[in-house]
Amino acid sequence: MEYKFLLSYILILIALYYSYRERLGIERSLLINSLRALIQLLLLGYLLVFVFRLKNPFELFGILFVMVLFASYTAQKRVNLREKGYITAFLSIFLASSIVIFTLLMFGIISFQPNQIIPVGGMIIGNSLNVYSLTVDRMKGEAKNTIDIIENITAVGGSLKDAFYFIKKNAVRSALIP
């Protein structure tokens, strides 16, 4: 086993020295968090060795499914929606991720190998999470800022769908800008 990764602790030592010299008082927190990060990365490394040895498609899709479940939970917490927020987040992230992953597989852009499908799938799920969060956050902000317009549209007989059309359009456009 190589121990070159421990050289990165030189940077931690520099940060510890700076914190001590400037009396920032974060030395203990810095040390504990860096050790925790080291342990997490080691565990993740061992887990990835196990995951990359999987060959069964159901196991690989199961891992991606669990990633979508965690992303949905994170999305619901991020945008602070009520109880149905999890289902909406799950469906949005699951459908968006599935379409992209299956398209990449169908066109042979990635192969169905664990060392390709898991990292690429994770990036796609993460991006789906970000787009969902940005869209919902923007829609909530737009609705809050244009509540008078929404009330006026519904007061003259317009539906909520009509009232929220321009808000939805702006939110989706903003979330999809790279």
One Martini backbone bead per residue (centre of mass of N, CA, C, O) as a GRO file, in nm:
protein
  178
    1MET     BB    1   0.097   0.036   0.022
    2GLU     BB    2   0.048   0.363  -0.027
    3TYR     BB    3   0.157   0.696   0.132
    4LYS     BB    4   0.133   0.966  -0.043
    5PHE     BB    5  -0.131   1.096   0.071
    6LEU     BB    6   0.013   1.209   0.333
    7LEU     BB    7   0.134   1.466   0.197
    8SER     BB    8  -0.130   1.638   0.225
    9TYR     BB    9  -0.067   1.712   0.533
   10ILE     BB   10   0.102   1.959   0.479
   11LEU     BB   11  -0.140   2.148   0.438
   12ILE     BB   12  -0.252   2.113   0.722
   13LEU     BB   13  -0.003   2.217   0.871
   14ILE     BB   14  -0.017   2.499   0.753
   15ALA     BB   15  -0.300   2.565   0.861
   16LEU     BB   16  -0.229   2.521   1.158
   17TYR     BB   17  -0.010   2.732   1.179
   18TYR     BB   18  -0.180   2.974   1.093
   19SER     BB   19  -0.394   2.949   1.315
   20TYR     BB   20  -0.197   2.978   1.549
   21ARG     BB   21  -0.061   3.250   1.470
   22GLU     BB   22  -0.362   3.400   1.434
   23ARG     BB   23  -0.568   3.300   1.648
   24LEU     BB   24  -0.836   3.128   1.541
   25GLY     BB   25  -0.923   2.844   1.687
   26ILE     BB   26  -0.916   2.577   1.455
   27GLU     BB   27  -0.730   2.332   1.509
   28ARG     BB   28  -0.911   2.104   1.611
   29SER     BB   29  -1.116   2.105   1.381
   30LEU     BB   30  -0.912   2.058   1.154
   31LEU     BB   31  -0.803   1.786   1.254
   32ILE     BB   32  -1.067   1.627   1.276
   33ASN     BB   33  -1.168   1.675   0.982
   34SER     BB   34  -0.921   1.549   0.839
   35LEU     BB   35  -0.952   1.266   0.964
   36ARG     BB   36  -1.238   1.215   0.869
   37ALA     BB   37  -1.174   1.239   0.567
   38LEU     BB   38  -0.974   1.007   0.557
   39ILE     BB   39  -1.169   0.784   0.646
   40GLN     BB   40  -1.381   0.827   0.426
   41LEU     BB   41  -1.190   0.777   0.182
   42LEU     BB   42  -1.107   0.492   0.259
   43LEU     BB   43  -1.391   0.370   0.261
   44LEU     BB   44  -1.461   0.451  -0.029
   45GLY     BB   45  -1.235   0.294  -0.165
   46TYR     BB   46  -1.328   0.012  -0.071
   47LEU     BB   47  -1.611   0.031  -0.192
   48LEU     BB   48  -1.521   0.072  -0.491
   49VAL     BB   49  -1.382  -0.195  -0.523
   50PHE     BB   50  -1.640  -0.357  -0.487
   51VAL     BB   51  -1.818  -0.220  -0.705
   52PHE     BB   52  -1.613  -0.268  -0.955
   53ARG     BB   53  -1.675  -0.596  -0.934
   54LEU     BB   54  -1.938  -0.579  -1.045
   55LYS     BB   55  -2.180  -0.749  -1.290
   56ASN     BB   56  -2.461  -0.711  -1.206
   57PRO     BB   57  -2.714  -0.516  -1.320
   58PHE     BB   58  -2.891  -0.500  -1.061
   59GLU     BB   59  -2.668  -0.389  -0.879
   60LEU     BB   60  -2.607  -0.133  -1.038
   61PHE     BB   61  -2.897  -0.019  -1.037
   62GLY     BB   62  -2.919  -0.019  -0.730
   63ILE     BB   63  -2.705   0.195  -0.681
   64LEU     BB   64  -2.841   0.417  -0.848
   65PHE     BB   65  -3.104   0.416  -0.686
   66VAL     BB   66  -2.980   0.502  -0.417
   67MET     BB   67  -2.872   0.769  -0.526
   68VAL     BB   68  -3.154   0.883  -0.590
   69LEU     BB   69  -3.265   0.874  -0.304
   70PHE     BB   70  -3.054   1.070  -0.183
   71ALA     BB   71  -3.106   1.304  -0.379
   72SER     BB   72  -3.404   1.344  -0.299
   73TYR     BB   73  -3.355   1.410  -0.007
   74THR     BB   74  -3.172   1.652  -0.057
   75ALA     BB   75  -3.374   1.816  -0.226
   76GLN     BB   76  -3.594   1.846  -0.013
   77LYS     BB   77  -3.412   1.995   0.192
   78ARG     BB   78  -3.320   2.232   0.010
   79VAL     BB   79  -3.632   2.333  -0.075
   80ASN     BB   80  -3.849   2.289   0.143
   81LEU     BB   81  -4.068   2.068   0.118
   82ARG     BB   82  -4.307   1.889   0.167
   83GLU     BB   83  -4.408   1.562   0.165
   84LYS     BB   84  -4.427   1.566  -0.165
   85GLY     BB   85  -4.132   1.649  -0.235
   86TYR     BB   86  -4.000   1.370  -0.260
   87ILE     BB   87  -4.158   1.260  -0.500
   88THR     BB   88  -4.088   1.484  -0.697
   89ALA     BB   89  -3.783   1.454  -0.679
   90PHE     BB   90  -3.765   1.161  -0.759
   91LEU     BB   91  -3.900   1.175  -1.038
   92SER     BB   92  -3.716   1.386  -1.161
   93ILE     BB   93  -3.439   1.246  -1.116
   94PHE     BB   94  -3.503   0.968  -1.231
   95LEU     BB   95  -3.592   1.046  -1.518
   96ALA     BB   96  -3.352   1.217  -1.606
   97SER     BB   97  -3.130   1.007  -1.550
   98SER     BB   98  -3.239   0.769  -1.715
   99ILE     BB   99  -3.239   0.899  -1.992
  100VAL     BB  100  -2.937   0.964  -2.004
  101ILE     BB  101  -2.815   0.685  -1.943
  102PHE     BB  102  -2.960   0.525  -2.171
  103THR     BB  103  -2.849   0.694  -2.401
  104LEU     BB  104  -2.548   0.637  -2.350
  105LEU     BB  105  -2.580   0.328  -2.382
  106MET     BB  106  -2.714   0.307  -2.666
  107PHE     BB  107  -2.464   0.481  -2.809
  108GLY     BB  108  -2.185   0.393  -2.664
  109ILE     BB  109  -2.048   0.605  -2.469
  110ILE     BB  110  -2.106   0.391  -2.259
  111SER     BB  111  -2.045   0.122  -2.064
  112PHE     BB  112  -2.144  -0.173  -1.878
  113GLN     BB  113  -1.943  -0.062  -1.643
  114PRO     BB  114  -1.871   0.016  -1.326
  115ASN     BB  115  -1.636   0.234  -1.399
  116GLN     BB  116  -1.869   0.401  -1.564
  117ILE     BB  117  -2.168   0.399  -1.453
  118ILE     BB  118  -2.123   0.515  -1.167
  119PRO     BB  119  -1.981   0.790  -1.214
  120VAL     BB  120  -2.170   0.896  -1.435
  121GLY     BB  121  -2.432   0.858  -1.278
  122GLY     BB  122  -2.351   1.045  -1.044
  123MET     BB  123  -2.326   1.303  -1.215
  124ILE     BB  124  -2.614   1.302  -1.325
  125ILE     BB  125  -2.761   1.304  -1.054
  126GLY     BB  126  -2.628   1.564  -0.948
  127ASN     BB  127  -2.735   1.746  -1.177
  128SER     BB  128  -3.034   1.689  -1.127
  129LEU     BB  129  -3.036   1.803  -0.845
  130ASN     BB  130  -2.952   2.093  -0.921
  131VAL     BB  131  -3.179   2.157  -1.120
  132TYR     BB  132  -3.411   2.110  -0.929
  133SER     BB  133  -3.329   2.313  -0.710
  134LEU     BB  134  -3.316   2.565  -0.890
  135THR     BB  135  -3.604   2.558  -0.996
  136VAL     BB  136  -3.760   2.564  -0.728
  137ASP     BB  137  -3.626   2.811  -0.609
  138ARG     BB  138  -3.706   3.004  -0.838
  139MET     BB  139  -4.013   2.962  -0.821
  140LYS     BB  140  -4.046   3.060  -0.533
  141GLY     BB  141  -3.929   3.344  -0.579
  142GLU     BB  142  -4.119   3.433  -0.808
  143ALA     BB  143  -4.385   3.394  -0.654
  144LYS     BB  144  -4.318   3.596  -0.430
  145ASN     BB  145  -4.262   3.850  -0.628
  146THR     BB  146  -4.558   3.777  -0.804
  147ILE     BB  147  -4.828   3.763  -0.636
  148ASP     BB  148  -5.004   3.984  -0.769
  149ILE     BB  149  -5.024   3.857  -1.051
  150ILE     BB  150  -5.144   3.589  -0.965
  151GLU     BB  151  -5.400   3.708  -0.835
  152ASN     BB  152  -5.505   3.855  -1.089
  153ILE     BB  153  -5.537   3.611  -1.275
  154THR     BB  154  -5.734   3.453  -1.082
  155ALA     BB  155  -5.950   3.684  -1.049
  156VAL     BB  156  -6.016   3.675  -1.381
  157GLY     BB  157  -6.013   3.334  -1.430
  158GLY     BB  158  -5.751   3.215  -1.406
  159SER     BB  159  -5.532   2.980  -1.382
  160LEU     BB  160  -5.265   2.852  -1.222
  161LYS     BB  161  -5.123   2.769  -1.477
  162ASP     BB  162  -5.123   3.052  -1.602
  163ALA     BB  163  -4.983   3.202  -1.363
  164PHE     BB  164  -4.715   2.996  -1.376
  165TYR     BB  165  -4.588   2.995  -1.658
  166PHE     BB  166  -4.364   3.223  -1.646
  167ILE     BB  167  -4.223   3.108  -1.400
  168LYS     BB  168  -4.147   2.833  -1.514
  169LYS     BB  169  -3.991   2.933  -1.757
  170ASN     BB  170  -3.772   3.095  -1.599
  171ALA     BB  171  -3.671   2.866  -1.415
  172VAL     BB  172  -3.579   2.666  -1.632
  173ARG     BB  173  -3.389   2.852  -1.782
  174SER     BB  174  -3.199   2.909  -1.540
  175ALA     BB  175  -3.126   2.604  -1.474
  176LEU     BB  176  -3.005   2.546  -1.783
  177ILE     BB  177  -2.780   2.726  -1.743
  178PRO     BB  178  -2.430   2.677  -1.755
   0.00000   0.00000   0.00000
